[in-house]
Amino acid sequence: MTGQVRTVDGRVAGRRGQATRQKLLDCLSEMLSSSPYRDVKVIDVARKAGTSPATFYQYFPDVEGAVLEIADEMAKEGASLAQLVAGRSWAGKAGWATAQEFVDGFLDFWRHHDAILRVVDLGAAEGDKRFHRLRMKILNSVTTPLTEAVEELRAKGRVDKDVNPAAIAGSLVAMLAAVASHQKGFTTLGVKQAELRPNLALLVHLGITGRKPTR
């Protein structure tokens, strides 16, 4: 963690304090991967981190406050998803490669942050604007460059002029987010991960270009 880190009462935390704060966040992240969000208590996080609840409260007002810190860092990392599509070609074999790499990167990001994303989705669904903003920040990181890609193709006459770029891009990203949240569930339908990804890439390519990919 870089930059100044402050305690709840506004004091600047020293190096040792920053390390303790980060350990609390790391332990909370680990607990969220195996326990329901509502079941995680401050005393349990503190115990796992080898410290006390009083120390936890020096850095976070409650568990939700700490979760928001983790989610914010994840959202910043999610901004890098834009690199999967920004300025990439959607023509010919290069377009098929772009669709595949985008889907792979998106699903990998979701799987890596599955625990905290489930909490973000829950908070957003319950109407918590803080979680909603974080969710939209992640999704918009790829919705925006995808919208620009469709706009460019439409300007070149390669996509129907009646297509709404933002609607297409937003729908594709919403689809990917929904699928990414239930990757394990597809196994109950007999769908293997190796089969899921290329089929999603096909849908993305069709959605962006309106054409079957060149393989």
Biotite code that builds the C-alpha atoms (Angstrom):
import biotite.structure as struc

atoms = struc.array([
    struc.Atom([0.000, 0.000, 0.000], chain_id="A", res_id=1, res_name="MET", atom_name="CA", element="C"),
    struc.Atom([1.408, 3.411, -0.963], chain_id="A", res_id=2, res_name="THR", atom_name="CA", element="C"),
    struc.Atom([0.667, 6.933, 0.218], chain_id="A", res_id=3, res_name="GLY", atom_name="CA", element="C"),
    struc.Atom([-0.558, 8.076, 3.611], chain_id="A", res_id=4, res_name="GLN", atom_name="CA", element="C"),
    struc.Atom([-2.855, 5.777, 5.533], chain_id="A", res_id=5, res_name="VAL", atom_name="CA", element="C"),
    struc.Atom([-4.927, 7.296, 8.291], chain_id="A", res_id=6, res_name="ARG", atom_name="CA", element="C"),
    struc.Atom([-6.684, 5.819, 11.269], chain_id="A", res_id=7, res_name="THR", atom_name="CA", element="C"),
    struc.Atom([-10.380, 6.385, 11.879], chain_id="A", res_id=8, res_name="VAL", atom_name="CA", element="C"),
    struc.Atom([-9.589, 9.384, 14.097], chain_id="A", res_id=9, res_name="ASP", atom_name="CA", element="C"),
    struc.Atom([-7.429, 11.002, 11.407], chain_id="A", res_id=10, res_name="GLY", atom_name="CA", element="C"),
    struc.Atom([-3.914, 10.117, 12.608], chain_id="A", res_id=11, res_name="ARG", atom_name="CA", element="C"),
    struc.Atom([-1.337, 9.090, 9.997], chain_id="A", res_id=12, res_name="VAL", atom_name="CA", element="C"),
    struc.Atom([-0.448, 5.435, 10.452], chain_id="A", res_id=13, res_name="ALA", atom_name="CA", element="C"),
    struc.Atom([3.206, 4.499, 10.591], chain_id="A", res_id=14, res_name="GLY", atom_name="CA", element="C"),
    struc.Atom([4.803, 1.645, 8.719], chain_id="A", res_id=15, res_name="ARG", atom_name="CA", element="C"),
    struc.Atom([3.854, -0.870, 11.391], chain_id="A", res_id=16, res_name="ARG", atom_name="CA", element="C"),
    struc.Atom([0.289, 0.435, 11.496], chain_id="A", res_id=17, res_name="GLY", atom_name="CA", element="C"),
    struc.Atom([-0.005, 0.196, 7.720], chain_id="A", res_id=18, res_name="GLN", atom_name="CA", element="C"),
    struc.Atom([1.197, -3.401, 7.845], chain_id="A", res_id=19, res_name="ALA", atom_name="CA", element="C"),
    struc.Atom([-1.375, -4.234, 10.531], chain_id="A", res_id=20, res_name="THR", atom_name="CA", element="C"),
    struc.Atom([-4.130, -2.567, 8.528], chain_id="A", res_id=21, res_name="ARG", atom_name="CA", element="C"),
    struc.Atom([-3.199, -4.503, 5.407], chain_id="A", res_id=22, res_name="GLN", atom_name="CA", element="C"),
    struc.Atom([-3.073, -7.765, 7.349], chain_id="A", res_id=23, res_name="LYS", atom_name="CA", element="C"),
    struc.Atom([-6.610, -7.117, 8.590], chain_id="A", res_id=24, res_name="LEU", atom_name="CA", element="C"),
    struc.Atom([-7.766, -6.556, 4.997], chain_id="A", res_id=25, res_name="LEU", atom_name="CA", element="C"),
    struc.Atom([-5.992, -9.698, 3.797], chain_id="A", res_id=26, res_name="ASP", atom_name="CA", element="C"),
    struc.Atom([-7.554, -11.799, 6.548], chain_id="A", res_id=27, res_name="CYS", atom_name="CA", element="C"),
    struc.Atom([-10.990, -10.372, 5.813], chain_id="A", res_id=28, res_name="LEU", atom_name="CA", element="C"),
    struc.Atom([-10.575, -11.173, 2.112], chain_id="A", res_id=29, res_name="SER", atom_name="CA", element="C"),
    struc.Atom([-9.645, -14.742, 2.968], chain_id="A", res_id=30, res_name="GLU", atom_name="CA", element="C"),
    struc.Atom([-12.642, -15.111, 5.283], chain_id="A", res_id=31, res_name="MET", atom_name="CA", element="C"),
    struc.Atom([-15.043, -13.786, 2.645], chain_id="A", res_id=32, res_name="LEU", atom_name="CA", element="C"),
    struc.Atom([-13.977, -16.595, 0.319], chain_id="A", res_id=33, res_name="SER", atom_name="CA", element="C"),
    struc.Atom([-15.281, -19.216, 2.748], chain_id="A", res_id=34, res_name="SER", atom_name="CA", element="C"),
    struc.Atom([-17.922, -17.466, 4.879], chain_id="A", res_id=35, res_name="SER", atom_name="CA", element="C"),
    struc.Atom([-21.099, -15.522, 4.072], chain_id="A", res_id=36, res_name="PRO", atom_name="CA", element="C"),
    struc.Atom([-20.514, -11.765, 4.295], chain_id="A", res_id=37, res_name="TYR", atom_name="CA", element="C"),
    struc.Atom([-23.130, -11.279, 7.014], chain_id="A", res_id=38, res_name="ARG", atom_name="CA", element="C"),
    struc.Atom([-21.477, -13.922, 9.201], chain_id="A", res_id=39, res_name="ASP", atom_name="CA", element="C"),
    struc.Atom([-18.066, -12.241, 9.319], chain_id="A", res_id=40, res_name="VAL", atom_name="CA", element="C"),
    struc.Atom([-17.552, -10.403, 12.616], chain_id="A", res_id=41, res_name="LYS", atom_name="CA", element="C"),
    struc.Atom([-14.908, -7.909, 13.700], chain_id="A", res_id=42, res_name="VAL", atom_name="CA", element="C"),
    struc.Atom([-13.696, -10.147, 16.516], chain_id="A", res_id=43, res_name="ILE", atom_name="CA", element="C"),
    struc.Atom([-13.154, -13.015, 14.077], chain_id="A", res_id=44, res_name="ASP", atom_name="CA", element="C"),
    struc.Atom([-11.167, -10.880, 11.642], chain_id="A", res_id=45, res_name="VAL", atom_name="CA", element="C"),
    struc.Atom([-9.055, -9.480, 14.467], chain_id="A", res_id=46, res_name="ALA", atom_name="CA", element="C"),
    struc.Atom([-8.384, -12.919, 15.890], chain_id="A", res_id=47, res_name="ARG", atom_name="CA", element="C"),
    struc.Atom([-7.345, -14.282, 12.514], chain_id="A", res_id=48, res_name="LYS", atom_name="CA", element="C"),
    struc.Atom([-4.983, -11.330, 12.060], chain_id="A", res_id=49, res_name="ALA", atom_name="CA", element="C"),
    struc.Atom([-3.493, -11.916, 15.516], chain_id="A", res_id=50, res_name="GLY", atom_name="CA", element="C"),
    struc.Atom([-4.681, -8.619, 16.942], chain_id="A", res_id=51, res_name="THR", atom_name="CA", element="C"),
    struc.Atom([-7.641, -7.177, 18.856], chain_id="A", res_id=52, res_name="SER", atom_name="CA", element="C"),
    struc.Atom([-11.027, -5.720, 17.907], chain_id="A", res_id=53, res_name="PRO", atom_name="CA", element="C"),
    struc.Atom([-9.805, -2.384, 19.313], chain_id="A", res_id=54, res_name="ALA", atom_name="CA", element="C"),
    struc.Atom([-7.001, -2.401, 16.763], chain_id="A", res_id=55, res_name="THR", atom_name="CA", element="C"),
    struc.Atom([-9.466, -3.202, 13.970], chain_id="A", res_id=56, res_name="PHE", atom_name="CA", element="C"),
    struc.Atom([-11.580, -0.189, 14.963], chain_id="A", res_id=57, res_name="TYR", atom_name="CA", element="C"),
    struc.Atom([-8.520, 2.050, 14.752], chain_id="A", res_id=58, res_name="GLN", atom_name="CA", element="C"),
    struc.Atom([-8.563, 1.569, 10.981], chain_id="A", res_id=59, res_name="TYR", atom_name="CA", element="C"),
    struc.Atom([-12.156, 0.707, 10.037], chain_id="A", res_id=60, res_name="PHE", atom_name="CA", element="C"),
    struc.Atom([-15.550, 1.726, 11.436], chain_id="A", res_id=61, res_name="PRO", atom_name="CA", element="C"),
    struc.Atom([-16.931, -1.788, 10.912], chain_id="A", res_id=62, res_name="ASP", atom_name="CA", element="C"),
    struc.Atom([-16.642, -4.859, 8.674], chain_id="A", res_id=63, res_name="VAL", atom_name="CA", element="C"),
    struc.Atom([-18.577, -3.136, 5.902], chain_id="A", res_id=64, res_name="GLU", atom_name="CA", element="C"),
    struc.Atom([-16.105, -0.253, 5.922], chain_id="A", res_id=65, res_name="GLY", atom_name="CA", element="C"),
    struc.Atom([-13.214, -2.671, 5.518], chain_id="A", res_id=66, res_name="ALA", atom_name="CA", element="C"),
    struc.Atom([-15.053, -4.511, 2.739], chain_id="A", res_id=67, res_name="VAL", atom_name="CA", element="C"),
    struc.Atom([-15.489, -1.229, 0.883], chain_id="A", res_id=68, res_name="LEU", atom_name="CA", element="C"),
    struc.Atom([-11.731, -0.640, 1.124], chain_id="A", res_id=69, res_name="GLU", atom_name="CA", element="C"),
    struc.Atom([-11.066, -4.037, -0.467], chain_id="A", res_id=70, res_name="ILE", atom_name="CA", element="C"),
    struc.Atom([-13.710, -3.431, -3.113], chain_id="A", res_id=71, res_name="ALA", atom_name="CA", element="C"),
    struc.Atom([-12.257, -0.027, -3.976], chain_id="A", res_id=72, res_name="ASP", atom_name="CA", element="C"),
    struc.Atom([-8.795, -1.501, -4.541], chain_id="A", res_id=73, res_name="GLU", atom_name="CA", element="C"),
    struc.Atom([-10.341, -4.224, -6.705], chain_id="A", res_id=74, res_name="MET", atom_name="CA", element="C"),
    struc.Atom([-12.205, -1.616, -8.749], chain_id="A", res_id=75, res_name="ALA", atom_name="CA", element="C"),
    struc.Atom([-8.940, 0.234, -9.384], chain_id="A", res_id=76, res_name="LYS", atom_name="CA", element="C"),
    struc.Atom([-7.408, -3.013, -10.610], chain_id="A", res_id=77, res_name="GLU", atom_name="CA", element="C"),
    struc.Atom([-10.493, -3.590, -12.762], chain_id="A", res_id=78, res_name="GLY", atom_name="CA", element="C"),
    struc.Atom([-9.639, -0.456, -14.740], chain_id="A", res_id=79, res_name="ALA", atom_name="CA", element="C"),
    struc.Atom([-6.913, -2.509, -16.428], chain_id="A", res_id=80, res_name="SER", atom_name="CA", element="C"),
    struc.Atom([-9.645, -4.569, -18.135], chain_id="A", res_id=81, res_name="LEU", atom_name="CA", element="C"),
    struc.Atom([-9.992, -1.707, -20.604], chain_id="A", res_id=82, res_name="ALA", atom_name="CA", element="C"),
    struc.Atom([-6.654, -2.730, -22.108], chain_id="A", res_id=83, res_name="GLN", atom_name="CA", element="C"),
    struc.Atom([-8.274, -5.942, -23.341], chain_id="A", res_id=84, res_name="LEU", atom_name="CA", element="C"),
    struc.Atom([-10.412, -4.041, -25.855], chain_id="A", res_id=85, res_name="VAL", atom_name="CA", element="C"),
    struc.Atom([-9.269, -0.411, -26.128], chain_id="A", res_id=86, res_name="ALA", atom_name="CA", element="C"),
    struc.Atom([-7.723, 0.206, -29.524], chain_id="A", res_id=87, res_name="GLY", atom_name="CA", element="C"),
    struc.Atom([-7.881, -3.474, -30.487], chain_id="A", res_id=88, res_name="ARG", atom_name="CA", element="C"),
    struc.Atom([-8.830, -4.647, -33.968], chain_id="A", res_id=89, res_name="SER", atom_name="CA", element="C"),
    struc.Atom([-12.167, -6.375, -34.597], chain_id="A", res_id=90, res_name="TRP", atom_name="CA", element="C"),
    struc.Atom([-11.347, -7.264, -38.215], chain_id="A", res_id=91, res_name="ALA", atom_name="CA", element="C"),
    struc.Atom([-10.589, -10.764, -39.507], chain_id="A", res_id=92, res_name="GLY", atom_name="CA", element="C"),
    struc.Atom([-8.593, -13.174, -37.363], chain_id="A", res_id=93, res_name="LYS", atom_name="CA", element="C"),
    struc.Atom([-7.434, -10.290, -35.162], chain_id="A", res_id=94, res_name="ALA", atom_name="CA", element="C"),
    struc.Atom([-11.066, -9.627, -34.246], chain_id="A", res_id=95, res_name="GLY", atom_name="CA", element="C"),
    struc.Atom([-11.557, -13.219, -33.148], chain_id="A", res_id=96, res_name="TRP", atom_name="CA", element="C"),
    struc.Atom([-8.379, -13.015, -31.059], chain_id="A", res_id=97, res_name="ALA", atom_name="CA", element="C"),
    struc.Atom([-9.650, -9.799, -29.436], chain_id="A", res_id=98, res_name="THR", atom_name="CA", element="C"),
    struc.Atom([-12.958, -11.434, -28.498], chain_id="A", res_id=99, res_name="ALA", atom_name="CA", element="C"),
    struc.Atom([-11.226, -14.482, -27.023], chain_id="A", res_id=100, res_name="GLN", atom_name="CA", element="C"),
    struc.Atom([-8.675, -12.508, -25.030], chain_id="A", res_id=101, res_name="GLU", atom_name="CA", element="C"),
    struc.Atom([-11.363, -10.181, -23.738], chain_id="A", res_id=102, res_name="PHE", atom_name="CA", element="C"),
    struc.Atom([-13.544, -13.030, -22.514], chain_id="A", res_id=103, res_name="VAL", atom_name="CA", element="C"),
    struc.Atom([-10.575, -14.853, -20.965], chain_id="A", res_id=104, res_name="ASP", atom_name="CA", element="C"),
    struc.Atom([-9.391, -11.733, -19.144], chain_id="A", res_id=105, res_name="GLY", atom_name="CA", element="C"),
    struc.Atom([-12.864, -10.803, -17.928], chain_id="A", res_id=106, res_name="PHE", atom_name="CA", element="C"),
    struc.Atom([-13.647, -14.280, -16.565], chain_id="A", res_id=107, res_name="LEU", atom_name="CA", element="C"),
    struc.Atom([-10.202, -14.594, -14.957], chain_id="A", res_id=108, res_name="ASP", atom_name="CA", element="C"),
    struc.Atom([-10.638, -11.248, -13.208], chain_id="A", res_id=109, res_name="PHE", atom_name="CA", element="C"),
    struc.Atom([-14.064, -12.288, -11.938], chain_id="A", res_id=110, res_name="TRP", atom_name="CA", element="C"),
    struc.Atom([-12.840, -15.646, -10.688], chain_id="A", res_id=111, res_name="ARG", atom_name="CA", element="C"),
    struc.Atom([-9.824, -14.092, -8.948], chain_id="A", res_id=112, res_name="HIS", atom_name="CA", element="C"),
    struc.Atom([-12.042, -11.570, -7.116], chain_id="A", res_id=113, res_name="HIS", atom_name="CA", element="C"),
    struc.Atom([-15.088, -13.811, -6.794], chain_id="A", res_id=114, res_name="ASP", atom_name="CA", element="C"),
    struc.Atom([-15.508, -13.405, -3.023], chain_id="A", res_id=115, res_name="ALA", atom_name="CA", element="C"),
    struc.Atom([-15.490, -9.610, -2.914], chain_id="A", res_id=116, res_name="ILE", atom_name="CA", element="C"),
    struc.Atom([-17.492, -9.315, -6.140], chain_id="A", res_id=117, res_name="LEU", atom_name="CA", element="C"),
    struc.Atom([-20.257, -11.389, -4.577], chain_id="A", res_id=118, res_name="ARG", atom_name="CA", element="C"),
    struc.Atom([-20.407, -8.885, -1.711], chain_id="A", res_id=119, res_name="VAL", atom_name="CA", element="C"),
    struc.Atom([-20.400, -5.952, -4.138], chain_id="A", res_id=120, res_name="VAL", atom_name="CA", element="C"),
    struc.Atom([-23.243, -7.531, -6.127], chain_id="A", res_id=121, res_name="ASP", atom_name="CA", element="C"),
    struc.Atom([-25.199, -8.135, -2.919], chain_id="A", res_id=122, res_name="LEU", atom_name="CA", element="C"),
    struc.Atom([-24.742, -4.572, -1.720], chain_id="A", res_id=123, res_name="GLY", atom_name="CA", element="C"),
    struc.Atom([-25.656, -3.142, -5.123], chain_id="A", res_id=124, res_name="ALA", atom_name="CA", element="C"),
    struc.Atom([-28.755, -5.349, -5.328], chain_id="A", res_id=125, res_name="ALA", atom_name="CA", element="C"),
    struc.Atom([-29.833, -4.091, -1.898], chain_id="A", res_id=126, res_name="GLU", atom_name="CA", element="C"),
    struc.Atom([-29.621, -0.510, -3.129], chain_id="A", res_id=127, res_name="GLY", atom_name="CA", element="C"),
    struc.Atom([-26.377, 0.523, -1.440], chain_id="A", res_id=128, res_name="ASP", atom_name="CA", element="C"),
    struc.Atom([-25.109, 3.325, -3.683], chain_id="A", res_id=129, res_name="LYS", atom_name="CA", element="C"),
    struc.Atom([-21.500, 2.822, -2.582], chain_id="A", res_id=130, res_name="ARG", atom_name="CA", element="C"),
    struc.Atom([-21.437, -0.759, -3.827], chain_id="A", res_id=131, res_name="PHE", atom_name="CA", element="C"),
    struc.Atom([-23.418, 0.210, -6.927], chain_id="A", res_id=132, res_name="HIS", atom_name="CA", element="C"),
    struc.Atom([-20.822, 2.844, -7.849], chain_id="A", res_id=133, res_name="ARG", atom_name="CA", element="C"),
    struc.Atom([-17.996, 0.342, -7.459], chain_id="A", res_id=134, res_name="LEU", atom_name="CA", element="C"),
    struc.Atom([-19.791, -2.238, -9.590], chain_id="A", res_id=135, res_name="ARG", atom_name="CA", element="C"),
    struc.Atom([-20.457, 0.295, -12.329], chain_id="A", res_id=136, res_name="MET", atom_name="CA", element="C"),
    struc.Atom([-16.846, 1.485, -12.191], chain_id="A", res_id=137, res_name="LYS", atom_name="CA", element="C"),
    struc.Atom([-15.663, -2.049, -12.979], chain_id="A", res_id=138, res_name="ILE", atom_name="CA", element="C"),
    struc.Atom([-18.234, -2.715, -15.692], chain_id="A", res_id=139, res_name="LEU", atom_name="CA", element="C"),
    struc.Atom([-17.796, 0.696, -17.329], chain_id="A", res_id=140, res_name="ASN", atom_name="CA", element="C"),
    struc.Atom([-14.064, 0.104, -17.646], chain_id="A", res_id=141, res_name="SER", atom_name="CA", element="C"),
    struc.Atom([-14.888, -2.275, -20.497], chain_id="A", res_id=142, res_name="VAL", atom_name="CA", element="C"),
    struc.Atom([-18.306, -0.962, -21.551], chain_id="A", res_id=143, res_name="THR", atom_name="CA", element="C"),
    struc.Atom([-16.797, 2.350, -22.656], chain_id="A", res_id=144, res_name="THR", atom_name="CA", element="C"),
    struc.Atom([-14.093, 0.959, -24.992], chain_id="A", res_id=145, res_name="PRO", atom_name="CA", element="C"),
    struc.Atom([-16.535, -1.621, -26.381], chain_id="A", res_id=146, res_name="LEU", atom_name="CA", element="C"),
    struc.Atom([-18.989, 1.194, -27.129], chain_id="A", res_id=147, res_name="THR", atom_name="CA", element="C"),
    struc.Atom([-16.224, 3.049, -28.944], chain_id="A", res_id=148, res_name="GLU", atom_name="CA", element="C"),
    struc.Atom([-15.408, -0.086, -30.951], chain_id="A", res_id=149, res_name="ALA", atom_name="CA", element="C"),
    struc.Atom([-19.008, -0.421, -32.163], chain_id="A", res_id=150, res_name="VAL", atom_name="CA", element="C"),
    struc.Atom([-19.164, 3.302, -32.938], chain_id="A", res_id=151, res_name="GLU", atom_name="CA", element="C"),
    struc.Atom([-16.047, 3.003, -35.070], chain_id="A", res_id=152, res_name="GLU", atom_name="CA", element="C"),
    struc.Atom([-17.387, -0.012, -36.960], chain_id="A", res_id=153, res_name="LEU", atom_name="CA", element="C"),
    struc.Atom([-20.709, 1.756, -37.507], chain_id="A", res_id=154, res_name="ARG", atom_name="CA", element="C"),
    struc.Atom([-18.927, 4.856, -38.845], chain_id="A", res_id=155, res_name="ALA", atom_name="CA", element="C"),
    struc.Atom([-17.133, 2.634, -41.356], chain_id="A", res_id=156, res_name="LYS", atom_name="CA", element="C"),
    struc.Atom([-20.409, 1.093, -42.469], chain_id="A", res_id=157, res_name="GLY", atom_name="CA", element="C"),
    struc.Atom([-19.520, -2.328, -41.110], chain_id="A", res_id=158, res_name="ARG", atom_name="CA", element="C"),
    struc.Atom([-22.299, -2.276, -38.520], chain_id="A", res_id=159, res_name="VAL", atom_name="CA", element="C"),
    struc.Atom([-25.930, -1.343, -39.177], chain_id="A", res_id=160, res_name="ASP", atom_name="CA", element="C"),
    struc.Atom([-26.548, 2.373, -38.611], chain_id="A", res_id=161, res_name="LYS", atom_name="CA", element="C"),
    struc.Atom([-29.581, 1.604, -36.438], chain_id="A", res_id=162, res_name="ASP", atom_name="CA", element="C"),
    struc.Atom([-27.420, -0.230, -33.875], chain_id="A", res_id=163, res_name="VAL", atom_name="CA", element="C"),
    struc.Atom([-27.019, 1.622, -30.575], chain_id="A", res_id=164, res_name="ASN", atom_name="CA", element="C"),
    struc.Atom([-23.342, 1.137, -29.590], chain_id="A", res_id=165, res_name="PRO", atom_name="CA", element="C"),
    struc.Atom([-23.864, 1.769, -25.879], chain_id="A", res_id=166, res_name="ALA", atom_name="CA", element="C"),
    struc.Atom([-26.823, -0.622, -25.736], chain_id="A", res_id=167, res_name="ALA", atom_name="CA", element="C"),
    struc.Atom([-24.858, -3.379, -27.476], chain_id="A", res_id=168, res_name="ILE", atom_name="CA", element="C"),
    struc.Atom([-21.754, -2.891, -25.331], chain_id="A", res_id=169, res_name="ALA", atom_name="CA", element="C"),
    struc.Atom([-23.696, -2.594, -22.078], chain_id="A", res_id=170, res_name="GLY", atom_name="CA", element="C"),
    struc.Atom([-25.732, -5.713, -22.833], chain_id="A", res_id=171, res_name="SER", atom_name="CA", element="C"),
    struc.Atom([-22.642, -7.774, -23.662], chain_id="A", res_id=172, res_name="LEU", atom_name="CA", element="C"),
    struc.Atom([-20.851, -6.696, -20.486], chain_id="A", res_id=173, res_name="VAL", atom_name="CA", element="C"),
    struc.Atom([-23.947, -7.397, -18.362], chain_id="A", res_id=174, res_name="ALA", atom_name="CA", element="C"),
    struc.Atom([-24.144, -10.854, -19.933], chain_id="A", res_id=175, res_name="MET", atom_name="CA", element="C"),
    struc.Atom([-20.489, -11.551, -19.191], chain_id="A", res_id=176, res_name="LEU", atom_name="CA", element="C"),
    struc.Atom([-20.847, -10.348, -15.590], chain_id="A", res_id=177, res_name="ALA", atom_name="CA", element="C"),
    struc.Atom([-23.845, -12.634, -15.058], chain_id="A", res_id=178, res_name="ALA", atom_name="CA", element="C"),
    struc.Atom([-22.060, -15.622, -16.563], chain_id="A", res_id=179, res_name="VAL", atom_name="CA", element="C"),
    struc.Atom([-18.864, -14.861, -14.659], chain_id="A", res_id=180, res_name="ALA", atom_name="CA", element="C"),
    struc.Atom([-20.806, -14.842, -11.389], chain_id="A", res_id=181, res_name="SER", atom_name="CA", element="C"),
    struc.Atom([-22.110, -18.339, -12.079], chain_id="A", res_id=182, res_name="HIS", atom_name="CA", element="C"),
    struc.Atom([-19.176, -20.033, -13.796], chain_id="A", res_id=183, res_name="GLN", atom_name="CA", element="C"),
    struc.Atom([-19.335, -23.045, -11.495], chain_id="A", res_id=184, res_name="LYS", atom_name="CA", element="C"),
    struc.Atom([-23.062, -23.410, -12.080], chain_id="A", res_id=185, res_name="GLY", atom_name="CA", element="C"),
    struc.Atom([-22.524, -24.231, -15.741], chain_id="A", res_id=186, res_name="PHE", atom_name="CA", element="C"),
    struc.Atom([-20.966, -27.552, -14.774], chain_id="A", res_id=187, res_name="THR", atom_name="CA", element="C"),
    struc.Atom([-24.401, -28.708, -13.587], chain_id="A", res_id=188, res_name="THR", atom_name="CA", element="C"),
    struc.Atom([-25.563, -28.222, -17.190], chain_id="A", res_id=189, res_name="LEU", atom_name="CA", element="C"),
    struc.Atom([-22.700, -30.317, -18.456], chain_id="A", res_id=190, res_name="GLY", atom_name="CA", element="C"),
    struc.Atom([-20.822, -27.268, -19.784], chain_id="A", res_id=191, res_name="VAL", atom_name="CA", element="C"),
    struc.Atom([-17.064, -27.366, -19.281], chain_id="A", res_id=192, res_name="LYS", atom_name="CA", element="C"),
    struc.Atom([-14.987, -24.220, -18.811], chain_id="A", res_id=193, res_name="GLN", atom_name="CA", element="C"),
    struc.Atom([-13.090, -25.085, -21.985], chain_id="A", res_id=194, res_name="ALA", atom_name="CA", element="C"),
    struc.Atom([-16.417, -24.991, -23.857], chain_id="A", res_id=195, res_name="GLU", atom_name="CA", element="C"),
    struc.Atom([-17.874, -21.943, -22.128], chain_id="A", res_id=196, res_name="LEU", atom_name="CA", element="C"),
    struc.Atom([-15.184, -19.447, -23.058], chain_id="A", res_id=197, res_name="ARG", atom_name="CA", element="C"),
    struc.Atom([-15.127, -19.881, -26.857], chain_id="A", res_id=198, res_name="PRO", atom_name="CA", element="C"),
    struc.Atom([-18.921, -19.762, -26.973], chain_id="A", res_id=199, res_name="ASN", atom_name="CA", element="C"),
    struc.Atom([-18.930, -16.518, -24.990], chain_id="A", res_id=200, res_name="LEU", atom_name="CA", element="C"),
    struc.Atom([-16.249, -15.147, -27.307], chain_id="A", res_id=201, res_name="ALA", atom_name="CA", element="C"),
    struc.Atom([-18.483, -16.041, -30.260], chain_id="A", res_id=202, res_name="LEU", atom_name="CA", element="C"),
    struc.Atom([-21.397, -14.102, -28.744], chain_id="A", res_id=203, res_name="LEU", atom_name="CA", element="C"),
    struc.Atom([-19.166, -11.101, -28.051], chain_id="A", res_id=204, res_name="VAL", atom_name="CA", element="C"),
    struc.Atom([-17.760, -11.123, -31.592], chain_id="A", res_id=205, res_name="HIS", atom_name="CA", element="C"),
    struc.Atom([-21.228, -11.398, -33.107], chain_id="A", res_id=206, res_name="LEU", atom_name="CA", element="C"),
    struc.Atom([-22.491, -8.623, -30.839], chain_id="A", res_id=207, res_name="GLY", atom_name="CA", element="C"),
    struc.Atom([-19.698, -6.199, -31.687], chain_id="A", res_id=208, res_name="ILE", atom_name="CA", element="C"),
    struc.Atom([-19.256, -6.902, -35.402], chain_id="A", res_id=209, res_name="THR", atom_name="CA", element="C"),
    struc.Atom([-22.569, -8.516, -36.400], chain_id="A", res_id=210, res_name="GLY", atom_name="CA", element="C"),
    struc.Atom([-20.548, -11.199, -38.174], chain_id="A", res_id=211, res_name="ARG", atom_name="CA", element="C"),
    struc.Atom([-19.209, -14.673, -37.591], chain_id="A", res_id=212, res_name="LYS", atom_name="CA", element="C"),
    struc.Atom([-15.515, -14.630, -36.680], chain_id="A", res_id=213, res_name="PRO", atom_name="CA", element="C"),
    struc.Atom([-12.711, -15.488, -39.073], chain_id="A", res_id=214, res_name="THR", atom_name="CA", element="C"),
    struc.Atom([-10.751, -18.287, -37.445], chain_id="A", res_id=215, res_name="ARG", atom_name="CA", element="C"),
])
